[in-house]
């Protein structure tokens, strides 16, 4: 929670909370509270003591003391660290400063990644416009079949911001996934994206498990599609007689992937055996045997 005190005429300037919805109650005084939707519609009301407001997650909003005396609010957030991006400071007082060329050109169609720079919360910095070419918007990495010669019998060919810089900040990416007969895309999750996919060749068992521990699955053939909600554990198993292939898409330029077996049994440094033996209710020798199988995994 926050306590916010206002002097007469005091302003909590336009800002947003990128990680939380905000609700608040006026304790004292008279406040004009307003926010702007993504459709650029402005909603506002003058509130007095005892009245409450809510600001949807991520929307720009402000509070202005329009009374004659001091004002006070208490606000709550559905995040332990909601963050605050204050617009005037973000735009005109950042360190280092945003280039004037960015501010004078308020909007842009794309931001091709400069992969020589460090990635930030929202992606890579943009390449200068003068260095952008048509090549940045095309990717030919899906033209070759992936090498499925590995212990799991499958291969992911990713087209994310790291391999296709033109995707930077656009909130989309794709994978080509090839399966040998019997190949398995091991149980895994994508922490930053929902996944949808279409089977191009073969027959795949696709399944996911909800946070209520309910298992949903179906055997799919060429032309059929699936969706995996963000963050849920899922897998694909080739149950046909021949090879299989899918193309999958994500609503993130870098969805991330956590493989359950590797996360638990092949992390660096290793998770203590005491955690794993108690989790799975087995002895040390069982955990060590499983760990020994994943020390060499590459795919």
TIVO-795947 format. One record per residue: residue number from 0; residue in one letter; x, y, z of N, C-alpha, C in turn. Coordinates in steps of 0.2 Angstrom, whole numbers, plus 5000, padded with zeros to 4 digits. Atoms other than C-alpha are relative to their C-alpha. Example, Ala and Ser with C-alpha at 12.3 -4.5 7.8 and 13.67 -1.06 7.14 Angstrom:
2
   seq   type     nu     nv     nw    cau    cav    caw     cu     cv     cw
     0      A   5004   4994   5000   5062   4978   5039   5004   5006   5000
     1      S   4996   4994   4999   5068   4995   5036   4996   5005   5003
END
This chain:
299
   seq   type     nu     nv     nw    cau    cav    caw     cu     cv     cw
     0      X   5004   4994   5000   5000   5000   5000   5004   5006   5000
     1      X   4997   4994   5000   5004   5018   4998   4996   5005   5004
     2      X   5003   4994   4997   5000   5034   5009   5002   5005   4995
     3      X   4999   4994   5004   4999   5049   4998   4997   5006   5003
     4      X   5002   4993   4997   4999   5067   5005   5000   5005   4995
     5      X   5000   4995   5005   4994   5082   4995   4999   5007   5004
     6      X   5001   4993   4998   4997   5100   4999   4994   5003   4996
     7      X   5005   4997   5004   4984   5112   4993   5002   5001   4993
     8      X   4997   5000   5007   4985   5111   4974   5004   4995   4998
     9      X   4995   5006   5002   4996   5096   4975   4998   4996   4995
    10      X   5002   5004   5006   4997   5085   4960   5005   4994   5000
    11      X   4997   5006   5002   5002   5067   4958   5000   4999   4993
    12      X   5001   4999   5007   5007   5069   4940   4999   4993   4996
    13      X   5002   5006   5004   5002   5057   4926   5005   4995   5000
    14      X   4995   5006   4999   5010   5040   4929   4996   4994   4999
    15      X   5004   5006   5000   5006   5022   4927   5004   4995   5004
    16      X   4997   5005   4996   5010   5006   4937   5000   4994   4995
    17      X   5000   5005   5005   5016   4993   4925   4998   4993   5002
    18      X   5001   5007   4998   5014   4978   4936   4993   4999   5005
    19      X   5006   5000   4995   4997   4982   4946   4995   5004   4998
    20      X   5006   4996   5000   4980   4988   4946   5000   5003   5007
    21      X   5000   4996   4994   4977   5002   4959   4993   5001   5003
    22      X   5006   4997   4997   4963   5005   4971   5002   5005   5006
    23      X   4998   4995   4995   4962   5019   4983   4994   5003   5003
    24      X   5006   4997   4996   4951   5028   4996   5003   5007   5002
    25      X   4999   4993   4997   4951   5047   5000   4999   5000   5007
    26      X   5001   4999   4993   4954   5050   5018   4998   5007   5003
    27      X   5001   4993   4998   4954   5068   5019   5000   5005   4994
    28      X   4999   4995   5005   4951   5083   5007   4996   4998   4994
    29      X   5003   5001   5006   4945   5083   4989   5005   5000   4994
    30      X   4995   5002   5006   4954   5075   4974   4996   4999   4994
    31      X   5002   5002   5006   4951   5075   4956   5004   4994   4998
    32      X   4996   5007   5002   4956   5057   4950   4998   4999   4993
    33      X   5002   5002   5007   4957   5053   4932   5005   4995   4997
    34      X   4996   5005   5004   4964   5040   4920   4998   5000   4993
    35      X   5001   5000   5007   4965   5038   4901   5001   4993   4998
    36      X   5000   5006   5003   4961   5022   4892   5004   4999   4994
    37      X   4996   5001   5006   4970   5014   4878   4997   5002   4994
    38      X   5003   4997   5005   4957   5021   4867   5000   5007   5000
    39      X   4999   4993   4999   4962   5038   4873   4994   5004   5003
    40      X   5006   4997   4996   4946   5041   4883   5002   5002   5007
    41      X   4998   4998   4994   4948   5051   4898   4994   4999   5005
    42      X   5005   5001   4995   4938   5046   4914   5002   5003   5006
    43      X   4998   4996   4994   4938   5057   4930   4994   5001   5004
    44      X   5005   4998   4995   4928   5062   4945   5004   5003   5006
    45      X   4998   4997   4994   4930   5073   4960   4998   4996   5006
    46      X   5002   5004   4994   4931   5063   4976   5001   5003   5006
    47      X   4999   4997   4993   4929   5067   4994   5001   4994   5005
    48      X   4998   5005   4995   4933   5058   5010   4995   4994   5000
    49      X   5004   5006   4999   4927   5040   5011   4998   4997   4993
    50      X   5002   5003   5006   4925   5038   4992   5007   4997   4997
    51      X   4995   5005   5002   4935   5025   4982   5001   5000   4993
    52      X   4999   5001   5007   4943   5023   4965   5004   4994   4998
    53      X   4996   5005   5003   4951   5010   4954   5003   5002   4994
    54      X   4997   4998   5006   4964   5012   4941   5002   4993   4996
    55      X   4998   5006   5003   4966   4997   4929   5008   5000   4998
    56      X   4992   5001   5001   4984   4990   4927   5002   5003   4994
    57      X   4996   4997   5005   4996   5000   4917   4997   5006   4997
    58      X   5003   4993   5003   4984   5015   4912   5003   5006   5004
    59      X   4998   4994   4998   4990   5032   4914   4995   5004   5004
    60      X   5005   4996   4996   4982   5042   4928   5003   5005   5005
    61      X   4997   4995   4995   4984   5056   4941   4995   5001   5005
    62      X   5004   4997   4995   4977   5064   4956   5002   5007   5002
    63      X   4999   4993   4999   4975   5083   4959   4996   5002   5006
    64      X   5004   4997   4995   4970   5091   4975   4997   5006   4998
    65      X   5004   4994   5002   4956   5103   4971   4996   5003   5005
    66      X   5003   4997   4994   4951   5107   4988   5004   5006   5003
    67      X   4996   4994   4997   4956   5122   4999   5005   4998   5005
    68      X   4995   5002   4995   4966   5112   5012   5004   4994   4997
    69      X   4996   5006   5002   4977   5096   5012   4995   4995   4998
    70      X   5004   5006   5001   4971   5080   5006   5005   4993   5001
    71      X   4997   5006   4998   4976   5062   5010   4996   4994   4997
    72      X   5003   5006   5003   4973   5045   5001   5005   4994   5003
    73      X   4997   5006   4999   4978   5027   5005   4998   4996   4994
    74      X   5001   5004   5006   4981   5016   4989   5003   4993   5001
    75      X   4997   5007   5000   4983   4997   4987   5001   4998   4993
    76      X   4998   5003   5006   4990   4987   4973   5000   4992   5000
    77      X   5000   5007   5000   4989   4969   4968   5007   4997   4997
    78      X   4993   5002   5001   5008   4967   4967   5004   5002   5006
    79      X   4996   4997   4994   5021   4968   4980   5005   5005   4997
    80      X   4996   4995   5003   5031   4979   4968   4997   5003   4994
    81      X   5004   4997   5006   5019   4989   4956   5004   5004   4996
    82      X   4996   4995   5004   5032   5001   4950   4996   5006   4998
    83      X   5004   4994   5002   5028   5018   4944   5004   5004   4995
    84      X   4997   4996   5006   5032   5026   4927   4997   5007   5000
    85      X   5003   4993   5000   5030   5045   4929   5002   5003   4993
    86      X   4999   4998   5007   5027   5051   4911   5005   5006   4999
    87      X   4996   4994   5002   5035   5069   4912   5008   4998   5002
    88      X   4993   5002   4998   5051   5061   4921   5002   4995   4995
    89      X   4997   5005   5005   5052   5046   4909   5002   5004   4994
    90      X   4998   4997   5006   5051   5057   4894   5005   5006   5000
    91      X   4996   4994   5000   5060   5073   4899   5006   5000   5005
    92      X   4994   5000   4994   5072   5068   4914   5003   4993   5001
    93      X   4997   5007   4999   5078   5050   4911   5008   5001   5000
    94      X   4993   5000   5000   5096   5046   4913   5003   4993   4997
    95      X   4999   4994   5004   5103   5046   4900   4994   5002   4997
    96      X   5006   4997   5003   5091   5057   4891   4998   4996   4994
    97      X   5002   5002   5006   5080   5051   4878   5002   5004   4994
    98      X   4998   4995   5005   5086   5058   4861   4995   5004   4998
    99      X   5005   4996   5003   5077   5072   4854   4996   4997   4994
   100      X   5003   5003   5006   5074   5063   4838   4995   4995   5002
   101      X   5005   5005   4998   5064   5050   4848   4994   5004   5002
   102      X   5006   4996   4998   5053   5063   4856   4997   5004   4995
   103      X   5003   4997   5005   5050   5073   4841   4996   4996   4995
   104      X   5004   5005   5004   5045   5057   4832   4997   4996   5005
   105      X   5003   5004   4994   5033   5051   4845   4998   4993   4999
   106      X   5002   5007   5001   5028   5035   4836   5004   4997   4995
   107      X   4996   5003   5005   5037   5022   4826   4996   4993   4998
   108      X   5003   5006   5002   5031   5007   4816   5004   4993   5003
   109      X   4996   5006   4998   5045   4995   4822   5007   5002   5004
   110      X   4994   4999   4996   5061   4994   4832   5005   4994   4999
   111      X   4996   5005   5002   5073   4982   4824   5006   4999   5006
   112      X   4996   5001   4995   5084   4975   4838   5008   5001   4999
   113      X   4993   5000   5000   5102   4980   4841   5003   4995   5004
   114      X   4998   5006   4996   5109   4963   4847   5006   5001   5003
   115      X   4994   4999   4997   5125   4971   4851   4999   5004   5007
   116      X   5001   4997   4994   5117   4980   4866   4997   4995   5005
   117      X   5003   5004   4995   5111   4973   4882   4992   5000   5000
   118      X   5008   5000   5000   5092   4967   4883   4998   5003   5006
   119      X   5003   4997   4994   5081   4977   4894   4993   4997   5001
   120      X   5006   5003   4998   5064   4974   4902   4995   4999   4994
   121      X   5005   5000   5005   5055   4978   4886   5003   4998   4993
   122      X   4996   5002   5006   5068   4972   4873   5006   5003   4999
   123      X   4994   4997   5002   5083   4978   4864   4999   5007   4998
   124      X   5001   4994   5004   5087   4995   4859   5000   5000   4993
   125      X   5001   5000   5008   5083   5000   4841   5006   5001   4996
   126      X   4995   4998   5005   5095   5000   4827   4998   5007   4997
   127      X   5001   4994   5004   5097   5017   4819   4996   4999   4994
   128      X   5004   5001   5006   5084   5019   4805   5004   4999   4994
   129      X   4996   5000   5006   5098   5022   4793   5003   4993   4999
   130      X   4997   5007   5001   5105   5004   4796   4995   4995   4999
   131      X   5005   5005   5001   5088   4995   4794   4999   4999   4993
   132      X   5001   5002   5007   5086   4985   4778   4994   4995   5000
   133      X   5005   5004   5001   5073   4974   4771   5001   4993   5003
   134      X   4998   5006   4997   5083   4959   4777   4998   4999   5008
   135      X   5002   5001   4993   5078   4963   4795   4993   4998   5001
   136      X   5007   5002   4999   5060   4959   4792   4998   4993   4997
   137      X   5001   5006   5003   5062   4942   4784   5005   4995   5004
   138      X   4996   5005   4996   5069   4925   4792   4999   4994   4996
   139      X   5000   5006   5004   5074   4910   4782   5002   4994   5004
   140      X   4998   5005   4996   5078   4899   4797   4996   4994   5000
   141      X   5004   5005   5000   5063   4888   4795   5000   4995   4994
   142      X   5000   5003   5006   5068   4882   4778   5003   4993   5000
   143      X   4997   5007   4999   5078   4867   4784   4997   4996   5006
   144      X   5003   5005   4995   5072   4852   4794   5006   5000   5006
   145      X   4996   5000   4994   5079   4852   4812   5003   4993   5001
   146      X   4996   5006   4998   5092   4839   4818   4997   4997   5006
   147      X   5003   5003   4994   5082   4827   4829   5004   4995   5003
   148      X   4995   5005   4997   5097   4816   4834   5002   5002   5007
   149      X   4998   4999   4993   5096   4818   4852   4995   4996   5005
   150      X   5003   5005   4996   5089   4809   4867   4992   5000   5000
   151      X   5007   4999   5000   5072   4816   4866   4997   5000   4993
   152      X   5003   5001   5007   5070   4815   4847   4996   5006   4997
   153      X   5003   4994   5003   5065   4833   4843   5005   5006   5000
   154      X   4996   4995   5001   5072   4849   4838   4996   5007   4999
   155      X   5003   4994   5001   5066   4867   4840   5004   5005   4996
   156      X   4997   4995   5003   5071   4880   4828   4996   5007   5001
   157      X   5003   4994   4997   5067   4897   4836   5000   5006   4995
   158      X   5000   4994   5003   5062   4913   4827   4998   5005   5005
   159      X   5001   4995   4995   5063   4925   4842   5004   5006   4999
   160      X   4996   4994   5001   5071   4942   4844   5007   4998   5000
   161      X   4993   5002   5000   5088   4933   4847   5002   4998   4993
   162      X   4999   5003   5006   5087   4925   4830   4997   5004   4994
   163      X   5004   4996   5004   5075   4937   4821   4999   5007   5002
   164      X   5000   4994   4996   5079   4955   4827   4994   5005   4998
   165      X   5005   4996   5002   5065   4963   4817   4994   4999   5005
   166      X   5005   5001   4996   5053   4955   4830   5000   5004   5006
   167      X   4999   4997   4994   5060   4966   4844   4994   5005   5001
   168      X   5006   4996   4997   5045   4974   4854   4994   4999   4997
   169      X   5006   5001   5004   5032   4968   4842   4995   4995   5004
   170      X   5004   5004   4996   5026   4955   4855   4998   4993   4996
   171      X   5002   5006   5004   5026   4940   4843   5007   4996   4998
   172      X   4994   5004   5003   5038   4925   4838   4997   4994   4998
   173      X   5002   5006   5002   5037   4908   4831   5006   4995   5001
   174      X   4995   5005   5000   5046   4891   4832   4998   4995   4994
   175      X   5001   5006   5004   5048   4877   4819   5002   4994   5005
   176      X   4999   5006   4996   5047   4860   4829   5000   4994   4996
   177      X   5000   5006   5003   5053   4844   4821   5000   4994   5005
   178      X   5000   5005   4996   5050   4827   4828   5002   4993   4997
   179      X   4998   5007   5002   5058   4810   4825   4994   4995   5002
   180      X   5005   5004   4997   5046   4795   4827   5001   4999   5007
   181      X   5000   5001   4993   5042   4794   4845   5003   5006   5004
   182      X   4997   4994   4997   5050   4811   4848   4995   5004   5005
   183      X   5003   4997   4995   5045   4821   4863   5002   5007   5002
   184      X   4998   4993   4997   5045   4840   4867   4998   4999   5007
   185      X   5001   5002   4992   5047   4837   4886   4995   5005   5003
   186      X   5004   4996   4997   5035   4844   4898   5004   5007   5002
   187      X   4997   4993   4999   5039   4863   4899   4995   5005   5000
   188      X   5004   4994   5000   5032   4880   4901   5003   5006   4997
   189      X   4997   4994   5003   5034   4897   4893   4997   5006   5005
   190      X   5002   4996   4995   5034   4910   4907   4997   5007   4998
   191      X   5002   4994   5002   5031   4925   4896   4995   5000   4994
   192      X   5004   5000   5005   5019   4919   4883   4995   4995   4999
   193      X   5005   5005   5002   5003   4910   4877   5003   4997   4993
   194      X   4998   5004   5006   5007   4897   4863   4994   4998   4996
   195      X   5004   5004   5005   4997   4892   4848   5004   4997   4995
   196      X   4996   5003   5005   5002   4880   4835   4996   4996   4996
   197      X   5004   5004   5005   4997   4870   4820   5005   4994   4998
   198      X   4997   5006   5002   5002   4852   4815   5001   5001   4992
   199      X   4999   5000   5007   5010   4852   4798   5000   4993   4997
   200      X   4999   5007   5003   5014   4834   4796   5000   4995   5006
   201      X   5000   5005   4995   5012   4818   4806   4994   5000   5005
   202      X   5005   5001   4995   5002   4814   4822   5003   5001   5007
   203      X   4997   4997   4993   5005   4823   4839   4995   4999   5005
   204      X   5004   5000   4994   4998   4820   4856   5002   5007   5004
   205      X   4998   4993   4997   4997   4838   4863   4996   5000   5007
   206      X   5003   5000   4993   4993   4840   4882   5003   5006   5004
   207      X   4998   4995   4995   4994   4853   4896   4996   4999   5006
   208      X   5003   5001   4994   4990   4853   4914   4999   5007   5003
   209      X   5002   4993   4997   4981   4868   4923   5003   5000   5007
   210      X   4998   4998   4993   4985   4876   4940   4996   4996   5005
   211      X   5004   5004   4995   4971   4865   4947   5002   4992   4999
   212      X   4997   5007   5001   4981   4849   4941   4995   4996   4996
   213      X   5005   5003   5005   4968   4845   4927   5004   4999   4994
   214      X   4996   5001   5006   4976   4837   4912   4995   5000   4994
   215      X   5004   4999   5006   4969   4842   4895   5004   4997   4994
   216      X   4996   5002   5005   4975   4833   4879   4996   4998   4994
   217      X   5003   5002   5006   4971   4828   4861   5005   4998   4995
   218      X   4996   5002   5005   4979   4818   4847   4998   5005   4993
   219      X   5001   4996   5006   4981   4830   4832   5003   4998   4994
   220      X   4996   5001   5006   4985   4828   4814   5000   5006   4996
   221      X   4998   4994   5004   4990   4839   4800   4994   5005   4999
   222      X   5005   4995   5001   4980   4855   4799   4996   5002   5006
   223      X   5003   4998   4993   4974   4855   4817   5004   5004   5004
   224      X   4997   4995   4996   4978   4868   4829   4999   4999   5008
   225      X   5000   5000   4993   4981   4870   4848   5002   5006   5003
   226      X   4998   4994   4996   4983   4883   4861   5002   4998   5007
   227      X   4997   5001   4994   4993   4883   4877   5000   5006   5004
   228      X   5000   4994   4996   4988   4896   4890   5007   5002   5003
   229      X   4993   4998   4998   5003   4906   4896   5002   4997   5007
   230      X   4997   5003   4994   5014   4898   4909   4998   4993   5002
   231      X   5002   5007   4998   5006   4881   4910   5005   4995   4997
   232      X   4996   5005   5002   5016   4865   4909   4996   4996   4994
   233      X   5003   5003   5006   5013   4856   4892   5006   4996   4997
   234      X   4995   5004   5004   5021   4844   4880   4997   4998   4993
   235      X   5002   5003   5007   5020   4836   4862   5004   4994   4999
   236      X   4997   5007   5001   5023   4818   4859   4998   4997   4993
   237      X   5002   5002   5007   5024   4811   4841   4998   4993   5001
   238      X   5003   5006   5000   5012   4796   4841   4999   4997   4994
   239      X   5001   5003   5006   5012   4793   4823   5006   4995   4998
   240      X   4995   5005   5002   5023   4780   4813   5006   5004   4997
   241      X   4995   4996   5003   5033   4794   4804   5002   5006   5004
   242      X   4998   4993   4997   5041   4811   4807   4993   5004   5001
   243      X   5005   4995   4999   5030   4825   4813   5003   5007   5000
   244      X   4997   4993   5000   5032   4844   4812   4994   5005   5002
   245      X   5005   4995   4999   5023   4859   4819   5003   5007   5000
   246      X   4998   4993   5000   5024   4878   4818   4996   5003   5006
   247      X   5004   4997   4994   5020   4887   4835   5002   5008   5000
   248      X   4999   4993   5000   5018   4905   4838   4998   5003   5007
   249      X   5000   4997   4993   5019   4916   4854   4999   5007   5000
   250      X   5001   4993   4999   5013   4933   4860   5005   5003   5004
   251      X   4994   4997   4997   5030   4938   4865   5006   4999   4995
   252      X   4994   5000   5004   5046   4942   4856   5005   4995   5003
   253      X   4996   5004   4997   5055   4931   4868   4997   4996   5006
   254      X   5005   5003   4995   5043   4919   4877   5004   4996   5006
   255      X   4996   5004   4995   5057   4909   4887   4997   4993   5000
   256      X   5002   5008   4999   5056   4890   4891   5003   4998   5006
   257      X   4997   5004   4994   5058   4880   4907   4998   4993   4999
   258      X   5001   5007   5000   5060   4862   4904   4999   4997   5007
   259      X   5001   5002   4993   5053   4853   4919   5006   4995   5002
   260      X   4995   5005   4998   5066   4838   4919   5007   5004   5001
   261      X   4993   4996   5000   5081   4850   4916   5000   5005   5006
   262      X   5000   4995   4995   5075   4863   4928   5001   4997   5007
   263      X   5000   5004   4994   5073   4850   4942   5007   4996   5001
   264      X   4994   5004   4999   5088   4839   4939   5006   5001   4996
   265      X   4994   4998   5004   5100   4848   4928   5002   5007   5001
   266      X   4999   4993   4999   5101   4866   4935   5007   5001   5002
   267      X   4993   4998   4998   5117   4875   4938   5000   5006   5005
   268      X   4998   5006   4996   5121   4875   4953   4994   4995   5001
   269      X   5005   5005   4999   5111   4859   4957   4995   5002   5005
   270      X   5005   5000   4995   5095   4859   4967   5002   4995   5005
   271      X   4998   5005   4995   5099   4851   4984   4996   4994   5000
   272      X   5003   5007   5000   5095   4832   4984   4994   5000   5006
   273      X   5005   5000   4994   5085   4836   5001   4994   5003   4997
   274      X   5006   4998   5003   5073   4846   4991   4996   4995   4996
   275      X   5003   5004   5005   5070   4834   4978   4998   4993   5003
   276      X   5002   5006   4997   5069   4818   4989   4994   5001   5004
   277      X   5006   4998   4996   5056   4827   5000   4994   5001   4995
   278      X   5005   4998   5005   5047   4833   4984   4997   4994   4997
   279      X   5003   5006   5003   5045   4816   4976   5000   4994   5004
   280      X   5000   5006   4995   5046   4805   4992   5004   4994   4998
   281      X   4996   5005   5002   5060   4795   4986   5007   5001   5004
   282      X   4994   5000   4997   5078   4791   4992   5005   5004   4995
   283      X   4995   4996   5003   5094   4800   4987   5002   4996   4993
   284      X   4998   5004   5006   5099   4785   4975   4996   5001   4994
   285      X   5004   4999   5006   5084   4788   4964   5001   5007   4997
   286      X   4999   4993   5002   5087   4807   4963   5007   5000   4996
   287      X   4994   5000   5003   5105   4804   4959   5000   4996   4993
   288      X   5000   5004   5007   5101   4791   4945   4996   5004   4995
   289      X   5003   4996   5005   5089   4803   4937   5004   5006   4998
   290      X   4995   4995   5002   5102   4817   4938   5005   4998   4995
   291      X   4995   5003   5004   5114   4806   4930   4998   5000   4992
   292      X   5003   5000   5007   5103   4805   4914   5000   5006   4997
   293      X   5001   4994   5003   5102   4823   4911   5006   5005   5000
   294      X   4994   4996   5000   5120   4829   4913   5003   5001   4993
   295      X   4997   4999   5006   5123   4827   4895   4995   5002   4995
   296      X   5005   4999   5005   5107   4832   4887   5001   5007   4996
   297      X   5000   4994   5005   5108   4844   4872   4995   4999   4995
   298      X   5005   5000   5005   5094   4848   4860   4998   5007   4998
END
